[in-house]
């Protein structure tokens, strides 16, 4: 019952927008929690609006598209462990 109410089993693997794989995370998975120096990657979710979360470096064409469409880009550069993460420029 908890998994249904909490929606922790929710995924979007069948969505056309769900592409790519990064380690154990694949497009359409729930957003994994990552600790950042001053907060975490869930902090930006308090804003209502479209967001693109990039873990690593955002490709220039993706950044340009997001800027053009006024979509917030949350770019997180991961070091060896999540505790060493930092927010990308």
LODONU-608574 format. One record per atom (N, C-alpha, C): residue number from 1; atom name; x negated, y negated, z. Coordinates in Angstrom, 1 decimal. Example, Ala and Ser with C-alpha at 12.3 -4.5 7.8 and 13.67 -1.06 7.14 Angstrom:
<pts>
num / atomo / x / y / z
1 / N / -13.2 / 5.7 / 7.8
1 / CA / -12.3 / 4.5 / 7.8
1 / C / -13.2 / 3.3 / 7.8
2 / N / -12.8 / 2.2 / 7.1
2 / CA / -13.7 / 1.1 / 7.1
2 / C / -12.9 / 0.0 / 7.9
</pts>
This chain:
<pts>
num / atomo / x / y / z
1 / N / -0.8 / 1.2 / 0.0
1 / CA / 0.0 / 0.0 / 0.0
1 / C / -0.9 / -1.3 / 0.0
2 / N / -2.0 / -1.2 / 0.8
2 / CA / -2.8 / -2.4 / 0.9
2 / C / -3.4 / -2.8 / -0.5
3 / N / -3.9 / -1.7 / -1.2
3 / CA / -4.5 / -2.0 / -2.5
3 / C / -3.5 / -2.7 / -3.5
4 / N / -2.3 / -2.3 / -3.4
4 / CA / -1.3 / -2.9 / -4.3
4 / C / -1.0 / -4.3 / -3.9
5 / N / -0.8 / -4.6 / -2.6
5 / CA / -0.5 / -5.9 / -2.2
5 / C / -1.7 / -6.9 / -2.3
6 / N / -2.9 / -6.4 / -2.0
6 / CA / -4.1 / -7.2 / -2.1
6 / C / -4.6 / -7.4 / -3.5
7 / N / -4.1 / -6.6 / -4.5
7 / CA / -4.5 / -6.6 / -5.9
7 / C / -5.9 / -6.4 / -6.1
8 / N / -6.6 / -5.6 / -5.2
8 / CA / -8.0 / -5.3 / -5.3
8 / C / -8.3 / -4.3 / -6.4
9 / N / -7.2 / -3.6 / -6.9
9 / CA / -7.4 / -2.7 / -8.0
9 / C / -7.1 / -3.3 / -9.3
10 / N / -6.8 / -4.6 / -9.3
10 / CA / -6.4 / -5.3 / -10.6
10 / C / -7.6 / -5.4 / -11.5
11 / N / -7.4 / -5.2 / -12.8
11 / CA / -8.5 / -5.4 / -13.8
11 / C / -7.8 / -5.8 / -15.1
12 / N / -8.6 / -6.3 / -16.0
12 / CA / -8.2 / -6.7 / -17.3
12 / C / -9.0 / -6.0 / -18.4
13 / N / -9.4 / -4.8 / -18.2
13 / CA / -10.2 / -4.1 / -19.2
13 / C / -9.6 / -4.0 / -20.6
14 / N / -8.3 / -4.0 / -20.7
14 / CA / -7.7 / -3.9 / -22.0
14 / C / -7.5 / -5.2 / -22.7
15 / N / -7.8 / -6.3 / -22.1
15 / CA / -7.7 / -7.7 / -22.7
15 / C / -8.7 / -7.9 / -23.8
16 / N / -8.3 / -8.6 / -24.8
16 / CA / -9.2 / -9.0 / -25.9
16 / C / -10.3 / -9.8 / -25.4
17 / N / -10.1 / -10.5 / -24.3
17 / CA / -11.2 / -11.4 / -23.8
17 / C / -12.2 / -10.7 / -22.9
18 / N / -11.9 / -9.4 / -22.6
18 / CA / -12.8 / -8.7 / -21.7
18 / C / -13.8 / -7.9 / -22.5
19 / N / -15.0 / -8.5 / -22.8
19 / CA / -16.1 / -7.9 / -23.5
19 / C / -17.3 / -8.0 / -22.7
20 / N / -18.3 / -7.1 / -22.9
20 / CA / -19.6 / -7.2 / -22.3
20 / C / -19.7 / -6.4 / -21.1
21 / N / -21.0 / -6.1 / -20.8
21 / CA / -21.4 / -5.4 / -19.6
21 / C / -22.6 / -6.0 / -19.0
22 / N / -22.7 / -6.2 / -17.7
22 / CA / -23.9 / -6.7 / -17.0
22 / C / -24.1 / -5.8 / -15.8
23 / N / -25.0 / -4.8 / -16.0
23 / CA / -25.2 / -3.8 / -14.9
23 / C / -24.0 / -3.0 / -14.7
24 / N / -23.5 / -3.0 / -13.5
24 / CA / -22.3 / -2.2 / -13.2
24 / C / -21.0 / -3.0 / -13.4
25 / N / -21.1 / -4.3 / -13.8
25 / CA / -19.9 / -5.1 / -14.0
25 / C / -19.6 / -5.2 / -15.5
26 / N / -18.4 / -5.0 / -15.8
26 / CA / -18.0 / -5.1 / -17.2
26 / C / -16.8 / -6.0 / -17.4
27 / N / -16.7 / -6.6 / -18.5
27 / CA / -15.6 / -7.6 / -18.8
27 / C / -14.3 / -7.0 / -18.4
28 / N / -13.5 / -7.8 / -17.7
28 / CA / -12.2 / -7.4 / -17.2
28 / C / -12.2 / -6.9 / -15.7
29 / N / -13.4 / -6.7 / -15.1
29 / CA / -13.4 / -6.4 / -13.7
29 / C / -13.1 / -7.6 / -12.9
30 / N / -12.7 / -7.3 / -11.6
30 / CA / -12.5 / -8.3 / -10.6
30 / C / -13.9 / -9.1 / -10.5
31 / N / -13.8 / -10.4 / -10.2
31 / CA / -15.0 / -11.2 / -10.1
31 / C / -15.8 / -10.7 / -8.8
32 / N / -17.0 / -10.2 / -9.0
32 / CA / -17.8 / -9.8 / -7.8
32 / C / -18.2 / -11.0 / -7.0
33 / N / -18.3 / -10.9 / -5.7
33 / CA / -18.7 / -12.0 / -4.8
33 / C / -20.2 / -12.1 / -4.8
34 / N / -20.7 / -13.3 / -5.0
34 / CA / -22.2 / -13.5 / -5.0
34 / C / -22.5 / -14.7 / -4.1
35 / N / -23.4 / -14.5 / -3.1
35 / CA / -23.8 / -15.5 / -2.2
35 / C / -24.7 / -16.5 / -2.9
36 / N / -24.5 / -17.8 / -2.7
36 / CA / -25.4 / -18.8 / -3.3
36 / C / -26.0 / -19.6 / -2.2
37 / N / -27.0 / -20.4 / -2.4
37 / CA / -27.7 / -21.1 / -1.4
37 / C / -26.8 / -22.0 / -0.5
38 / N / -25.8 / -22.7 / -1.1
38 / CA / -25.0 / -23.6 / -0.3
38 / C / -23.5 / -23.1 / -0.2
39 / N / -23.2 / -22.0 / -0.9
39 / CA / -21.8 / -21.5 / -0.9
39 / C / -21.7 / -20.1 / -1.4
40 / N / -20.7 / -19.9 / -2.3
40 / CA / -20.6 / -18.6 / -3.0
40 / C / -19.9 / -18.8 / -4.3
41 / N / -19.9 / -17.8 / -5.2
41 / CA / -19.3 / -18.0 / -6.5
41 / C / -17.8 / -18.1 / -6.4
42 / N / -17.2 / -17.8 / -5.3
42 / CA / -15.7 / -17.9 / -5.2
42 / C / -15.3 / -19.4 / -4.9
43 / N / -16.2 / -20.2 / -4.5
43 / CA / -15.8 / -21.6 / -4.1
43 / C / -15.2 / -22.3 / -5.3
44 / N / -15.6 / -22.1 / -6.5
44 / CA / -15.1 / -22.8 / -7.7
44 / C / -13.6 / -22.4 / -8.0
45 / N / -13.2 / -21.2 / -7.4
45 / CA / -11.9 / -20.7 / -7.7
45 / C / -10.8 / -21.5 / -7.0
46 / N / -11.2 / -22.4 / -6.1
46 / CA / -10.2 / -23.2 / -5.4
46 / C / -9.6 / -24.3 / -6.4
47 / N / -10.4 / -24.6 / -7.4
47 / CA / -9.9 / -25.5 / -8.4
47 / C / -8.9 / -24.8 / -9.4
48 / N / -7.8 / -25.5 / -9.7
48 / CA / -6.8 / -24.9 / -10.6
48 / C / -7.3 / -25.3 / -12.0
49 / N / -7.5 / -24.4 / -12.9
49 / CA / -7.9 / -24.7 / -14.2
49 / C / -8.7 / -23.5 / -14.8
50 / N / -8.9 / -23.5 / -16.1
50 / CA / -9.7 / -22.5 / -16.7
50 / C / -11.2 / -22.6 / -16.4
51 / N / -11.8 / -21.4 / -16.2
51 / CA / -13.2 / -21.4 / -15.8
51 / C / -13.9 / -20.2 / -16.6
52 / N / -15.1 / -20.4 / -16.9
52 / CA / -16.0 / -19.4 / -17.4
52 / C / -17.1 / -19.2 / -16.4
53 / N / -17.3 / -17.9 / -15.9
53 / CA / -18.4 / -17.6 / -15.0
53 / C / -19.4 / -16.9 / -15.8
54 / N / -20.6 / -17.4 / -15.8
54 / CA / -21.8 / -16.8 / -16.5
54 / C / -22.8 / -16.4 / -15.4
55 / N / -23.2 / -15.2 / -15.4
55 / CA / -24.2 / -14.7 / -14.5
55 / C / -25.5 / -14.5 / -15.3
56 / N / -26.4 / -15.5 / -15.2
56 / CA / -27.6 / -15.5 / -16.0
56 / C / -27.6 / -16.9 / -16.7
57 / N / -28.1 / -17.0 / -17.9
57 / CA / -28.2 / -18.2 / -18.6
57 / C / -27.0 / -18.3 / -19.6
58 / N / -26.3 / -19.4 / -19.7
58 / CA / -25.2 / -19.6 / -20.6
58 / C / -25.8 / -19.9 / -22.0
59 / N / -25.4 / -19.2 / -23.0
59 / CA / -25.9 / -19.5 / -24.4
59 / C / -25.4 / -20.8 / -24.8
60 / N / -26.2 / -21.6 / -25.6
60 / CA / -25.8 / -22.9 / -26.0
60 / C / -24.4 / -23.0 / -26.7
61 / N / -24.1 / -22.0 / -27.5
61 / CA / -22.8 / -22.1 / -28.2
61 / C / -21.6 / -21.9 / -27.2
62 / N / -21.8 / -21.1 / -26.2
62 / CA / -20.8 / -21.0 / -25.1
62 / C / -20.6 / -22.2 / -24.3
63 / N / -21.8 / -22.8 / -23.9
63 / CA / -21.7 / -24.1 / -23.2
63 / C / -21.1 / -25.2 / -24.0
64 / N / -21.4 / -25.3 / -25.3
64 / CA / -20.8 / -26.3 / -26.1
64 / C / -19.3 / -26.1 / -26.3
65 / N / -18.9 / -24.8 / -26.4
65 / CA / -17.4 / -24.6 / -26.5
65 / C / -16.7 / -25.0 / -25.2
66 / N / -17.3 / -24.6 / -24.1
66 / CA / -16.7 / -25.0 / -22.8
66 / C / -16.6 / -26.5 / -22.6
67 / N / -17.7 / -27.2 / -23.0
67 / CA / -17.7 / -28.7 / -22.9
67 / C / -16.6 / -29.3 / -23.8
68 / N / -16.5 / -28.7 / -25.0
68 / CA / -15.5 / -29.2 / -26.0
68 / C / -14.1 / -29.0 / -25.5
69 / N / -13.8 / -27.9 / -24.9
69 / CA / -12.5 / -27.5 / -24.4
69 / C / -12.2 / -28.0 / -23.0
70 / N / -13.2 / -28.6 / -22.4
70 / CA / -13.2 / -29.1 / -21.0
70 / C / -12.9 / -27.9 / -20.0
71 / N / -13.6 / -26.8 / -20.3
71 / CA / -13.5 / -25.6 / -19.4
71 / C / -14.7 / -25.7 / -18.5
72 / N / -14.4 / -25.5 / -17.2
72 / CA / -15.5 / -25.5 / -16.2
72 / C / -16.4 / -24.3 / -16.4
73 / N / -17.7 / -24.5 / -16.4
73 / CA / -18.6 / -23.3 / -16.6
73 / C / -19.3 / -23.2 / -15.3
74 / N / -19.1 / -22.1 / -14.6
74 / CA / -19.8 / -21.7 / -13.4
74 / C / -20.9 / -20.8 / -13.8
75 / N / -22.1 / -21.3 / -13.8
75 / CA / -23.3 / -20.6 / -14.2
75 / C / -24.1 / -20.2 / -13.0
76 / N / -24.3 / -18.9 / -12.8
76 / CA / -25.1 / -18.5 / -11.7
76 / C / -26.3 / -17.7 / -12.1
77 / N / -27.5 / -18.2 / -11.8
77 / CA / -28.7 / -17.5 / -12.1
77 / C / -29.1 / -16.5 / -11.0
78 / N / -29.1 / -15.3 / -11.2
78 / CA / -29.3 / -14.3 / -10.2
78 / C / -30.8 / -14.0 / -10.2
79 / N / -31.4 / -14.0 / -9.0
79 / CA / -32.7 / -13.5 / -8.8
79 / C / -32.7 / -12.0 / -8.5
80 / N / -33.6 / -11.5 / -7.8
80 / CA / -33.7 / -10.0 / -7.6
80 / C / -32.5 / -9.5 / -6.7
81 / N / -32.1 / -10.3 / -5.8
81 / CA / -31.0 / -10.0 / -4.9
81 / C / -30.0 / -11.1 / -4.9
82 / N / -28.7 / -10.9 / -4.6
82 / CA / -27.7 / -12.0 / -4.6
82 / C / -28.1 / -13.1 / -3.6
83 / N / -28.7 / -12.7 / -2.5
83 / CA / -29.1 / -13.8 / -1.5
83 / C / -30.1 / -14.8 / -2.0
84 / N / -30.7 / -14.5 / -3.2
84 / CA / -31.7 / -15.4 / -3.8
84 / C / -31.1 / -16.1 / -5.0
85 / N / -29.8 / -16.1 / -5.1
85 / CA / -29.2 / -16.7 / -6.3
85 / C / -29.2 / -18.2 / -6.2
86 / N / -29.1 / -18.8 / -7.4
86 / CA / -29.0 / -20.3 / -7.4
86 / C / -28.1 / -20.6 / -8.6
87 / N / -27.5 / -21.8 / -8.5
87 / CA / -26.6 / -22.3 / -9.5
87 / C / -27.4 / -22.8 / -10.7
88 / N / -27.0 / -22.4 / -11.9
88 / CA / -27.7 / -22.9 / -13.1
88 / C / -27.4 / -24.3 / -13.4
89 / N / -28.3 / -25.0 / -14.1
89 / CA / -28.0 / -26.4 / -14.5
89 / C / -26.9 / -26.5 / -15.5
</pts>
